[in-house]
Amino acid sequence: MIAVLLALSMQTTDDGNGSDYDVLIIGGGPAGLSAALQLGRSLRSVLICDNNEPRNEPAVEAHGYLTRDGIPPQKLRRLGREEVAKYGCEFQESQVTDITRDEDRFTSTLDTDVTVTSRKIVLATGVSDMLPDTDGFEELWGNGVYHCPYCHGYEVRDKPLGVLVTAPEQLEHTKLIYNLSTDLVVFTNGQDVFDEETRSEFVERGIEIEGEPITALNGTDDGLESISLADGRNVSRHALFYAPPTQQHSNLVNQLGLQVNESGLVETTQSQYGTGFTSVDGLFVAGDASSESALSIPCAVADGSMVGGTVNLELSRETFEERW
């Protein structure tokens, strides 16, 4: 329904075959829209392709974004599109399936059999969370099970909370949750994550450590209620925090041969002229998919804005030199 309303309320391309743009932005989330805003205001012709699969779709509210704290993520995207459309940016409700480069132009093929060319590309396709295959986990993701204490922690402060920790490096995440509630249980799901000294530090602070494997998360539309363990016990919890591993949401990263780090994020670099540069000349990455951006809406917006400015500077420099 939202996609239909957006298509009716925005300027869209009817038949993009042969259409040429200064910039193609792949991904219409906070990073992509923020980049588009900078570029549209800089008089650039921009096409935004988005298949309406946002990472934060399960979330009811988004927090931590100044002047928009608590806004539903879908409303934030709608407002962003409305602002960007004012500057002539166009939209395609579609997915880019193939990209090739020929001299100074990229040729991109959409899953609607539309082909467009562009001088630059901004990849803002984000990442996907890799959730455990545990009964109830995916159903409660974003509604009782959360990844970010900055995004959702305040709303569950002073409640009985849990943290799922399956590797030693995730223990630092627990300290953020301990700041929200002293009624805290660390679930290790049967994994050996504590050394003797660290375990003592946690126990001394009243943090319970539960080493039994988790068999199910139980809750309703109102959120999480309890966590079932392999020995048959149910531990009552109001919310569970877990920082899952992520993977690139788009196959284009592999197709283009972009370099990724050990966390699966695209290696981007900075220069005196800006940020978001990749190993492919003329192609930039912004937002969650980038190694230079943290995984949150405010950071994605900031990174998108900087990358948009960088792309505009690149285009300006090229045009300036061509005209001399």
Secondary structure, DSSP 8 states (H G I E B T S, - for coil): -HHHHHHHHS-B-S--TTEEEEEEEE--SHHHHHHHHHHHHTT--EEEE--S--TTTT-S-B-SSTT-TTB-HHHHHHHHHHHHHTTT-EEE-S-EEEEEEETTEEEEEETTS-EEEEEEEEE---EEE-----BTHHHHBTTTEES-HHHHTGGGTTS-EEEE--SGGGHHHHHHHHTT-SSEEEE-TT-----HHHHHHHHHTT-EEE-S-EEEEEEETTEEEEEEETTS-EEE-SEEE----EEES-THHHHTT--B-TTS-B--EEETTEEEE-SSTTEEE-GGGBTTS-SSHHHHHHHHHHHHHHHHHHHHHHHHHHH-
